[in-house]
Amino acid sequence: MSPGTLVPDSLLQAAAFLRAQLAPYPGRVNILLRCMLTSAIVIVVSMALQVPSLALSLLVVFYVTQANVVVTRLVGVMFIVGSTLAIGVSILLLKLTFDLPLLRIVVASLLFFASVYLMRVLKIGIVFFIVAIVVIYVQTFVDRTGEAELLIRAVLWVWVAVNYPIALTLLINTLLLPAEPQRQLKAEVHRQLGAVDAHLARLTDGTPMPEPITPMAIQQGALTLQKLLKFATMRDAHYRQDKAHRLACIATVSRLYRAAGELPDDLPNASAAQFGALRQLRADCQALDASVIADQPYRPAPLATPGQGGAAPLPAAAQEMQRALVAFADADTATGAPGKAPEEPPMVVPDALTNPTYVRFALKTLLAVLICYVFYTAADWQGIHTIMLTCVIIALPSLGASMQRALLRVGGALGGSALALFMVVFVIPHLDSIAGLLLMTLPVVALAAWIAAGSERIGYAGTQILFTFSLALLEQFGPTTNLTEIRDRVVGILLGVGISTFIQMSLWPEAEGEALRQKLATMLRSVGKLLAQAATGAATPPGHLAYAQLQLQTWAVLSDCEDTLARVALEPGWQEGEQAPLTLRAQEVLAQGREIMLAGNALHNALEATDGRLGSTAYDAARAFQAQTAARLSHYADALVANPPSASTPPPIAIPALGDAPVAAPVVAAMRHLVRQLCVLPDWQAAAAPSPAMLRESHDAG
């Protein structure tokens, strides 16, 4: 229980999680409007022309509508290819095995097995996910009718119900409400540089305190820039041609954004020259913003150079911003591409033919589907045909990811069923037109779209709310008051989740506990690599850019660790017994990795801010301290991945003597802060109760 309140901590954490996940962000309303407009047109067209499977059509709209035009078109094309391939294979299967039920099930099982296997090993696995879904779904048609003509018509209507909403979605996303990734990238750059400008304006003009730039905001901002750059290069040939230059640009923006968060609250007794340098720095940041918006090369003003002589030096964070701008300007005018763009992942995973995990995954999924099919046909319960679809939908590479998807599917199904029940009792008796149907449906579509536009941790729940609601109320071409449809959908989903989870836990469970330690170690090594690169001295603009780009990669590794930890925490049994303190330790390692990275960057900035005034001996000692810290991190990471893990809290590192010069004081303070962060890494072997710091981090993570 939290002090001073009767509300349990778990409820407070859940409420904070939901507030964060449901909070608006730039572009979320755009996604909602696109989903609502397309869904309204699909409802009218399907009802007017009596196109069956309206629930499936609305589901496709939600799947295809993505954050921007590039991803929307990519997903739409893959859905068209996948659905066409799936319908063709299904018709061929029915033609050859319609009168041979056993052979039909055997061949369908083989096709399903191959599709699930390819879903895991191919980059375009979503195509074969659709094939697997359709191949299994078509088997339920055979059980409903014994007439071949009606069966083929039903299968062909599925193709229509899937593909005409895709065409509408692509049309609306392209013509009416486009969300171009290039514009989104420029808008995100403008937002971050606007925050930089607000923090500089606080120092130069005494404006009110802007919103603080937190470590999580820095991480999320860096990841957003990387993601949008990837989409922009897919969309625009010009972006593809100079992708490395664009990568240097977003690395510079991320570097400015991070440094702005480290600026002091005020500058007491600052000279006129210092204020002038800060105003010049602010003008240069505004010039960078304008150059990105106009898609023109960046050219700093002549005064925008680090280490301005005469007056007292600027804060280390401000000097870091100056160096970032100069490094990017020099790279912008130099010949050749600055840095190296990351390589694209291969189409097929490298161990596709040697790793038995993929075959086992396909076997487990097939077994769960067959068990559900036997139960479904033996019980002759047509309403629970979602039982088999559930087995495919929650079949994900890890047990934690499957549990996360299962919880979202169950939660979304219950929410959608509750809304459908409310509509059946209170709204449907008063409906008499298509306008009334839209007024009833579109608020639910809006709610589902808002949730679906969230992160992966809640997004699927929104899609499931819409699908369950539409299955219960929109499958008939007229008002329905049949409550058994609502009950059957929920029962099918619950049974499918239960059977699939049992199979995945019993046969070759793919837990990520060991992978979590590996990823945490990779994250610590990446942070150590940053410290080691800073220790070599990156005095040239190319060195500054390489350091900034390495920071972008480290933020991506940190985010991957966070996602893995969220999945591991949902694995059955992980929060019980000895595993619970391991979760808290992993959370603390992740949090401290972020703090060590920021502390190391602060030390790097403090050293660069000395501008040669520290003395060669003291400077070399500080660089050796950085290298020693990187070595300690590497040693901790190696012990973390040992079996059993033997990582222990690193001992304090002695602070080298840098002399009594005033310029050494900020460097020594940064060293001490880095040592404090390093010495908070948890002892992985400790069997005692979690420390207060670990408990605080667990509460914050919730």
C-alpha positions, -999 to +999 in steps of 0.1 A: +000+000+000+012+035-007+018+057+023-012+080+031-036+062+008-057+030+008-051+024-029-028-006-036+005+002-054-005-022-081-036-002-090-016+030-089+010+015-113-018+002-136-034+037-137-001+054-144+005+028-172-029+034-188-025+072-186+009+070-204-004+046-230-036+065-237-021+100-237-023+119-270+008+123-292+014+140-325-004+120-352-027+099-330-057+119-339-048+116-376-048+078-372-081+079-355-097+100-382-084+078-410-098+047-392-132+063-386-136+076-422-126+043-438-147+023-414-178+044-421-174+040-458-169+002-454-200-001-432-222+017-457-208-002-487-211-036-471-246-030-457-258-015-490-243-041-513-247-070-488-210-079-488-206-106-461-180-107-433-182-070-424-163-077-392-134-090-412-135-060-435-133-036-405-104-057-390-085-053-422-090-015-421-074-014-387-045-036-396-037-017-428-041+018-414-006+026-400+013+057-388+022+069-423+016+063-460+047+042-465+038+016-438+002+017-448+010+009-485+035-018-475+011-036-452-017-032-477+003-047-505+013-076-483-023-082-473-034-082-509-007-107-519-012-128-488-050-130-491-049-137-529-023-165-523-043-179-494-077-179-513-060-195-543-044-222-522-077-228-503-097-232-535-072-256-549-072-276-517-110-278-517-111-288-554-087-317-548-099-329-514-136-319-510-149-355-509-119-367-488-122-351-453-092-369-439-069-359-468-083-324-466-073-320-430-039-336-436-031-313-465-045-282-447-023-291-417+008-293-439+000-260-456-006-245-422+027-259-408+046-245-438+029-211-435+037-208-397+073-218-403+077-192-431+060-167-409+090-170-384+119-172-408+110-146-435+111-108-433+076-107-450+062-133-426+029-114-424+020-127-459+022-163-446+004-153-414-026-144-436-022-177-455-022-197-422-053-178-410-073-182-442-064-219-446-076-227-411-107-204-414-118-220-446-121-253-428-150-239-408-169-232-441-167-269-450-185-278-417-213-253-424-223-265-459-220-297-480-225-279-513-194-272-533-208-242-551-218-224-519-185-232-504-165-217-532-188-186-532-181-182-495-144-184-500-144-159-529-165-135-508-137-136-482-113-124-508-137-095-516-143-087-479-105-084-474-094-066-505-120-039-512-114-024-477-077-024-485-083-004-517-104+021-498-079+024-470-050+031-494-072+056-513-081+075-482-046+074-467-031+087-500-056+114-510-076+126-481-055+123-449-019+116-460+007+112-433+040+114-452+070+102-432+091+130-445+067+155-430+066+135-398+104+135-396+106+172-401+078+178-375+097+157-350+129+175-356+111+208-353+096+197-320+129+186-305+147+218-317+118+238-304+124+223-269+161+232-274+152+267-283+129+270-252+157+259-229+182+283-244+156+311-242+153+305-205+190+314-201+191+343-226+158+360-220+146+346-186+115+330-201+094+306-179+108+272-172+099+249-201+089+213-198+120+193-185+138+170-209+139+136-191+161+107-199+131+088-211+121+117-234+157+117-248+155+080-255+120+082-270+130+111-292+161+094-305+141+062-314+113+082-330+138+100-353+154+067-363+121+051-371+108+081-391+141+082-411+137+046-420+102+052-433+113+084-451+140+065-470+115+039-480+092+066-494+116+091-510+145+083-534+162+115-524+163+103-488+177+070-499+206+086-519+219+105-489+207+083-461+240+086-442+238+124-443+202+122-429+215+098-402+241+124-392+214+151-391+192+132-367+222+123-346+230+160-343+194+168-334+194+141-308+227+154-294+213+189-292+181+177-275+201+157-249+225+186-242+196+210-237+183+187-209+216+192-192+217+230-193+216+248-159+185+266-146+203+299-147+237+316-152+244+339-122+269+367-129+271+358-166+289+383-187+276+401-218+299+380-240+284+348-225+249+360-232+259+369-267+274+334-273+242+318-260+221+339-283+243+330-312+240+293-303+202+298-302+202+314-336+223+285-350+198+260-336+170+279-353+190+279-385+194+242-383+156+239-378+150+261-408+174+241-430+157+208-421+123+222-428+134+237-462+155+207-470+186+228-475+222+224-464+230+238-429+254+267-427+263+281-393+270+317-386+307+326-384+305+331-346+292+296-340+325+281-330+333+262-297+357+276-272+350+313-276+379+332-261+378+362-237+348+358-215+342+330-190+334+297-208+298+286-214+283+256-195+296+222-207+262+214-222+262+246-242+297+239-255+285+204-264+258+220-285+283+242-302+305+212-311+275+193-324+266+221-348+301+226-360+307+189-365+275+186-386+283+217-406+318+204-414+303+171-425+277+188-445+303+207-466+327+178-468+328+154-498+316+119-492+289+106-469+293+113-432+291+080-414+277+047-425+241+039-428+229+008-410+225-023-432+190-037-438+182-071-422+182-101-446+150-114-461+156-148-445+169-153-410+205-167-411+197-199-391+164-207-409+176-243-418+197-250-387+177-237-358+151-263-346+132-236-328+112-225-359+101-261-366+091-266-330+071-234-331+052-245-362+045-279-346+032-263-314+009-240-332-004-267-355-010-290-325-030-263-307-051-256-338-059-293-344-069-298-308-092-268-311-106-281-344-114-315-329-132-299-299-150-275-322-163-302-346-170-327-318-191-302-299-208-291-331-206-255-317-204-233-347-204-201-328-169-207-313-150-209-346-128-181-332-111-208-311-088-218-339-081-182-351-070-174-315-043-201-316-028-185-347-031-149-335-014-154-301+013-176-316+044-153-312+081-161-309+083-160-271+061-172-243+060-136-228+050-121-261+023-147-265+010-140-230+009-103-237-010-109-269-034-133-252-041-108-224-048-081-249-070-104-269-090-115-239-093-079-225-103-065-259-128-093-264-144-087-230-145-049-237-160-053-271-185-078-259-196-055-231-201-027-256-220-050-279-242-061-250-250-025-240-259-017-276-282-048-280-301-039-248-303-001-250-296+011-286-305-014-313-343-014-304-344+022-314-324+019-347-343+023-380-317+036-405-281+034-417-275+068-400-285+053-367-262+024-373-233+047-379-241+068-348-240+036-328-208+021-344-185+051-350-180+060-313-168+024-307-146+026-338-131+059-324-124+043-290-109+012-306-088+033-331-074+055-302-063+024-283-050+007-315-028+037-322-009+032-290+022+012-284+025-026-288+017-030-252-019-020-257-025-016-294-039-050-302-066-046-275-081-018-296-082-040-327-098-068-307-125-045-293-136-035-328-135-071-341-155-086-312-180-058-313-185-060-351-187-098-350-216-096-325-236-068-341-226-063-378-225-098-393-262-096-402-277-072-427-301-059-402-306-054-364-297-083-342-307-091-307-290-125-305-270-125-273-256-160-279-233-146-306-216-124-279-213-153-256-199-177-282-172-153-294-159-148-259-160-185-251-141-193-283-114-168-275-110-179-239-108-216-249-083-208-277-061-188-253-062-216-227-054-244-251-027-225-269-010-213-237-010-248-223+006-262-254+033-235-255+041-239-219+043-277-221+062-282-254+096-265-259+086-232-241+104-202-256+111-183-224+132-151-227+148-151-193+182-161-206+178-139-236+170-110-212+204-114-195+221-115-229+204-083-240+211-065-208+248-075-212+247-062-248+232-029-236+260-026-210+287-033-235+272-007-259+273+019-230+309+008-223+317+012-260+305+048-257+328+054-227+357+037-245+352+058-276+351+090-256+383+079-238+401+078-272+394+115-276+370+125-305+383+160-311+375+161-348+340+166-363+340+131-378+347+117-343+319+138-328+295+124-354+306+088-349+301+093-312+266+108-317+256+079-340+268+054-316+246+070-290+216+066-313+224+028-316+227+026-278+192+041-273+178+015-297+195-013-276+180+002-244+145+002-260+149-034-271+159-044-235+128-026-222+105-044-246+121-078-237+117-071-200+080-062-204+075-096-222+095-116-197+075-102-168+044-117-183+057-152-186+038-177-165+055-183-132+081-155-137+067-133-109+067-162-085+094-176-062+130-168-071+121-151-104+105-121-088+137-105-075+154-113-108+128-090-125+136-062-101+173-067-107+168-066-144+148-034-141+176-018-120+203-029-145+183-013-173+177+019-154+214+021-143+225+015-178+206+045-189+220+066-160+256+054-167+252+064-203+241+099-194+267+103-167+294+092-191+282+117-217+282+144-190+319+135-182+327+136-219+312+170-222+330+183-191+363+172-205+356+187-239+346+219-222+381+223-207+393+232-241+429+222-234+431+241-201+432+210-179+468+200-188+480+170-206+487+149-175+453+155-159+435+151-193+452+117-199+443+106-163+406+115-170+406+096-202+422+066-184+394+068-159+368+066-187+386+035-201+387+019-167+349+025-162+343+009-196+363-021-186+343-025-154+311-024-173+324-050-198+335-072-169+300-069-153+283-077-186+305-109-190+296-120-155+259-113-162+257-138-190+276-165-172+256-196-162+248-191-134+252-154-135+280-141-112+277-104-117+284-084-085+282-047-078+314-031-092+337-016-065+343+021-065+369+035-089+395+059-075+391+094-087+424+106-102+440+138-090+434+165-116+449+195-098+434+225-081+426+245-112+389+257-113+385+241-147+390+207-131+361+210-106+333+201-131+353+172-144+359+157-109+322+162-101+312+143-133+336+115-124+321+112-090+286+111-104+296+084-129+312+063-101+280+066-080+259+054-109+283+025-116+283+013-080+245+011-079+245-019-104+229-047-084+245-079-072+229-105-094+239-133-070+222-117-040+194-138-025+183-111-001+152-090-004+153-063-031+169-030-021+148+002-018+163+015-050+151-016-068+116-013-054+115+024-064+126+015-100+100-013-101+073+013-091+085+038-117+086+011-145+049+003-137 
